[in-house]
Amino acid sequence: MELDDCLVKRHSVRKFSEKEIPPETLGLLIRAAITAPTAGNLQEWRFVAVTDSAQKDKIANACEEQLWMAQAGALIVVCTDDRDLEKFYGPSAKKYAVQDAAAAAENMLLKATDLGLGSCWVAACDEEQLKTVLALPGFVTPYVVVAVGYTEEKAVTKPTFKVEDLIHINQFGKKAVEYPEMGELIKRLVEKGKKAVRKIRHA
Ligand SMILES: Cc1cc2nc3c(=O)[nH]c(=O)nc-3n(C[C@H](O)[C@H](O)[C@H](O)COP(=O)(O)O)c2cc1C
């Protein structure tokens, strides 16, 4: 699937069919995750792929009782091993770990879309409870649970902000309209983007 298609079609899915996800598909998701950038190229992500029903139930409970999660074919928990991050980055380690995990999780969501799977990013959880369920050592921190599975759900058109309202030029507060050339360029890009989105949604 083209990247633009994946970007538009990806949406949060919280209803899954019972069809199991083959291990090789889980492998493709993790492979996509580990092409993400990482601070200092340390590649300190760790993934726990959970397919066991009892474990999925426990994770759903640890995630503030989001019980729909237990229906997903797999729950892939994106974690970081914090030892080297802390050694190299000291007080910045946490900030980098969060961003490393987030980049990996987003790659996984896009790959899931590419493979025709539904997915949802879940971060609301009791971290300690999740660590216990997964038997994580103290130096491994869980950040995102990616729920993934087969689904019948179709993407719905969701309201999004306008690019021109979100972008600031050179400094915060300087809007594109203050730069006539830039304003015109952004207008054209936005129009082109909207057309592409409409085309993909109606395909
Ligand atoms: C940091 C973060 C935390 C999230 N946590 C949850 C969560 O705990 N449970 C959930 O159902 N969705 C969660 N989501 C998914 C968002 O609700 C969803 O991405 C948002 O509503 C936009 O919808 P979309 O994914 O369909 O574009 C989370 C997303 C992000 C980025």
Ligand as a Chemical Component Dictionary entry (heavy atoms), coordinates in Angstrom:
data_LIG
# 
_chem_comp.id                   LIG 
_chem_comp.type                 NON-POLYMER 
_chem_comp.pdbx_formal_charge   0 
_chem_comp.three_letter_code    LIG 
# 
loop_
_chem_comp_atom.comp_id 
_chem_comp_atom.atom_id 
_chem_comp_atom.alt_atom_id 
_chem_comp_atom.type_symbol 
_chem_comp_atom.charge 
_chem_comp_atom.model_Cartn_x 
_chem_comp_atom.model_Cartn_y 
_chem_comp_atom.model_Cartn_z 
_chem_comp_atom.pdbx_ordinal 
LIG C1  C1  C 0 -0.569 8.717 23.433 1  
LIG C2  C2  C 0 -1.846 8.009 23.034 2  
LIG C3  C3  C 0 -2.547 7.317 23.984 3  
LIG C4  C4  C 0 -3.714 6.625 23.626 4  
LIG N1  N1  N 0 -4.337 5.824 24.548 5  
LIG C5  C5  C 0 -5.468 5.188 24.204 6  
LIG C6  C6  C 0 -6.099 4.333 25.139 7  
LIG O1  O1  O 0 -5.647 4.120 26.251 8  
LIG N2  N2  N 0 -7.244 3.709 24.752 9  
LIG C7  C7  C 0 -7.782 3.877 23.500 10 
LIG O2  O2  O 0 -8.819 3.274 23.217 11 
LIG N3  N3  N 0 -7.185 4.681 22.583 12 
LIG C8  C8  C 0 -6.047 5.329 22.903 13 
LIG N4  N4  N 0 -5.410 6.103 21.973 14 
LIG C9  C9  C 0 -5.974 6.230 20.616 15 
LIG C10 C10 C 0 -6.649 7.582 20.433 16 
LIG O3  O3  O 0 -7.856 7.629 21.172 17 
LIG C11 C11 C 0 -6.911 7.801 18.933 18 
LIG O4  O4  O 0 -5.685 7.750 18.228 19 
LIG C12 C12 C 0 -7.574 9.140 18.671 20 
LIG O5  O5  O 0 -8.876 9.164 19.191 21 
LIG C13 C13 C 0 -7.653 9.478 17.173 22 
LIG O6  O6  O 0 -8.359 8.490 16.469 23 
LIG P1  P1  P 0 -7.679 7.669 15.288 24 
LIG O7  O7  O 0 -6.565 6.849 15.873 25 
LIG O8  O8  O 0 -8.789 6.825 14.736 26 
LIG O9  O9  O 0 -7.134 8.652 14.303 27 
LIG C14 C14 C 0 -4.220 6.732 22.297 28 
LIG C15 C15 C 0 -3.474 7.441 21.343 29 
LIG C16 C16 C 0 -2.290 8.054 21.694 30 
LIG C17 C17 C 0 -1.481 8.743 20.617 31 
# 
loop_
_chem_comp_bond.comp_id 
_chem_comp_bond.atom_id_1 
_chem_comp_bond.atom_id_2 
_chem_comp_bond.value_order 
_chem_comp_bond.pdbx_ordinal 
LIG C1  C2  SING 1  
LIG C2  C3  SING 2  
LIG C2  C16 DOUB 3  
LIG C3  C4  DOUB 4  
LIG C4  N1  SING 5  
LIG C4  C14 SING 6  
LIG N1  C5  DOUB 7  
LIG C5  C6  SING 8  
LIG C5  C8  SING 9  
LIG C6  O1  DOUB 10 
LIG C6  N2  SING 11 
LIG N2  C7  SING 12 
LIG C7  O2  DOUB 13 
LIG C7  N3  SING 14 
LIG N3  C8  DOUB 15 
LIG C8  N4  SING 16 
LIG N4  C9  SING 17 
LIG N4  C14 SING 18 
LIG C9  C10 SING 19 
LIG C10 O3  SING 20 
LIG C10 C11 SING 21 
LIG C11 O4  SING 22 
LIG C11 C12 SING 23 
LIG C12 O5  SING 24 
LIG C12 C13 SING 25 
LIG C13 O6  SING 26 
LIG O6  P1  SING 27 
LIG P1  O7  DOUB 28 
LIG P1  O8  SING 29 
LIG P1  O9  SING 30 
LIG C14 C15 DOUB 31 
LIG C15 C16 SING 32 
LIG C16 C17 SING 33 
# 
